[in-house]
């Protein structure tokens, strides 16, 4: 099972930390599976009652302040051979739950549904929400990632970001 996280500057080898440009959606994290493999992000996990991928985060700027509550977040996929990125999730429009709840509280079954991100088809395929049994696969030649729109840059040495490990399966041989 692969893990997708960044914790105070530490991350697995398949995860890259990125510095976002402020004022527009820009990548803060990208995932490239090992050569010859692919990973699967599941649309539903057995945590909480709502559909979606639990994402636990405490993102801070270089001064140690939490990112503004009006920061926005989404998943993207950049398939091989395409210059553009495709949005593959709903957009989180407010960081208030991430800023008021600790990582431990976000993982608690009482709060986990408030930090879930619903997956959806790529925008080029209509963008419909995905349901149970559906997923997004990304290969070693694709890039899956997380985009942020904020007035502040993420300082990864002081920040934490985790995608629920039960929502990521693989690696699988392709």
N, C-alpha and C positions, 0 to 999 in steps of 0.2 A: 504494500500500500504506500502510495506516495503522499507526502505531506507538503502543503503549500502554506508557508508562513514566513514572516520576518519578525524577529523579536530582538529589539535593542541592537540592531545591526547584524544579527545572526540569521542565516537562512540556508535551506538545502541547496545543493549545487544546481538544481534545475530552476531555481527562483532567482531572478535578478532584481535588485533594488534600483529604482530610478528616481531622479529628482524631477518633480513636476514643474512646468511653467505655470505661473499664476494667471488667473483670469480666464482660463479656457480648460476644456477637458484635455488632460494629458496623462500619460501612463505614469504610474507610481510603482508598479510591480509587473513583471512579465514572467511567464513560465514557458520553458522549452523542454519537452520531454527528451530523455536520452535517445541517442541514435537508434533507429529501427523500432521505436516503440510509440505508443499513444496512450494518453490518459483520458479518463471519462469523468465528467462532472455531472453528478446526478441531480435531477430536478426536485427530488423528494428524499428526505432522510427521516429516520425514526427518532426525531427529537422535536418536541412540541407538536402542535396540531395543524399548523398551516404548511402549505407547500413552500418550497424555497430552500436555498442554501444558507445555512447559518454562517455569518461572517462576524468575527469578534475583533474589535479594533479599539485602540486608544492611540490616535494620531496626534503628534505634537509638532510644533514648529521649532526653530532653532533657539528660541527663548524659553522653551519648555512649556509653552501654553498650548492647550488643546486647540485643534483647528476650529474655526468659526462654525457655529451651528448651521449656517446657510451653505456650507460645503456640500458638494454632491458627488456621488460615486456610482460607477457602473462597470460591468464586465465587458470585455471586448475580445474578439477573435480576429486575427490577421492571418487568413489562409495563405498558403504558399502561392506565389504568383500574383497576388493582389497588392496594390500599393495602399489601399484604404483599409481602415479597420472597420469591423462590423460590430455594432452593439448587440450583445447576446443576453441581456438581462434588463429588468426594469431599472429605472434610475432611482437611487436613494436620494431624496430631495432635502433631507435634514439630518444633521449629525447629532441631534439632541439626545437620542437614546445612547449613542456611542460615548457622548460626553458626560452623561449623568450616571451611567451604569459602569461599574468596574468590569474587567474581563470576566472575573468569577461570576458576577451577577448576570452578565450577558449569556453565559453558558448555562445558567440555571433554567430549568424547565418553565419557571414562571415568566421568564423574560425572553427566551430564545426566539419566539415568534416575532418579536419586535426588531430583531437584527437579521432577519432572513431576507435574502434577495431572490426574487423569482427569476428563473431563467426564461428566455424566450427564443424563438427562432431568430436567425439573423434578419436584420431589417430588409435585406434583399429578398427574403422568402415570406414576408408578410409581418413578422414580428409577433406572432401569436404566442401566448404563454405556454410553456411546456408543463405537462402533468406527470403523475406517477408513472414510472417505467420509461420515461423519456430522459434524454441526456444530451450533453454536448461533448463530442469527442474532439480532441485536438492532438495532432500528430507531431512527430519530431520536426517536421518541416513547417509547421504552423506556429503561431505565437498566440497564447492565451494571456490575458492580462486584466489589470484593474486600472481604470482611469478615474481621475479626481479633478473636479473643478473647485478651486478654492482661491481665496486671496492670499493664502500662505503656502509656503513649501513645506513638505513633510521632512522632518529630521529623523531619519531612520535610527540614529543612535539612541533616540529617546522614545521611539514609537513601537507599537505592537500591532500586528495584523495576522489573523489566522482564518483560513477557510476550514470549516468543520471537516476533520479527517474522514468521517463516514460519508462525506459527500464526494470524495475523490477516490476513484478506483483505478487500479492499474499499478504499474505499467503493464500493458499488453503488447505482444509482438504484432507488428503490422506486416 
